[in-house]
Amino acid sequence: MERIKAARLTRRREQLRACQARFRQKQRGLKLQEQQRMKEEIQQIRDGIKWLKLEHRSLKLRGKFKPSPFNVVSEVLHFIDTTLQSPWRVANPEVMKSHTDTRRSLALLQTVLTPDVAMGELRGFDVLMEQLQRYSQYFGEPRIQLERIETLAPGVLRATTTLSLTITETTMKSVFQLPKKTNGEEIDKSMWTRLEGKRICCSCSINFLFDDESGRVERLELCIDLMAPLLRAVKGLGDVTEVLRNALLTSEGVLTGI
């Protein structure tokens, strides 16, 4: 009799433990679901805030009065920096433009740039978007920070900025075209090894030329100083010359032939 009672008590305890384990597992599941729901709600709020900010800027630029040239320059640089940091930045331009935030930003940008806006020999929104995509693809964590804006002449403003880039293996192979051999012999890779992973800060000026009639930007003129930061990263001027010898980067900051 005692054995039967003990066996029943043991089974009962096992049942209670199993029930408690199921309860705890269910509670953990509910907690995870609640955490996920809260994450999604927070992200929705953040997306909503970003959308409201974009709408606010867009309304200001589309308002009754034309935006000042200084505001236009600031908005363009904000768009460039935001796009360089966006998670879809390494996608092709069509994918980039399919994203809601990018579409809103582009709509805003089209209010301040002419449809055939030029940069060097490039023209139009699509090619400018492609340049942003290339910078994000071939350099690590590109950032552009505005330092100051000044008037050079009527209808011409200059933005002085700092362009920060990390030199990656992709940068060396695709932009600087790291040579494999020289005269049939293996090259000295010590210089290139020193460059890989370096974070360089380049002085960058951008001239904004405005169309007299529309008040929109019709041309961007870039000048990026790569020499000074590269000189700090390698041994001397000869090394810098070697790095830039076959670089697919024009003096106007355009990535070509990649």
Secondary structure, DSSP 8 states (H G I E B T S, - for coil): -HHHHHHHHHHHHHHHHHHHHHHHHHHHHHHHHHHHHHHHHHHHHHHHHHHHHHHHHHHHHTSSS---HHHHHHHHHHHHHHHHHSTTTTS-HHHHHHSHHHHHHHHHHTTTEEEEEEETTEESHHHHHHHHHHHHHHSEEEEEEEEEEEEEETTEEEEEEEEEEE--HHIIIIIS---SEETTEE---HHHHHHTT-EEEEEEEEEEEE-TTT-SEEEEEEEEE-HHHHHHHSSSHHHHHHHHTT-SB-TTS-B---
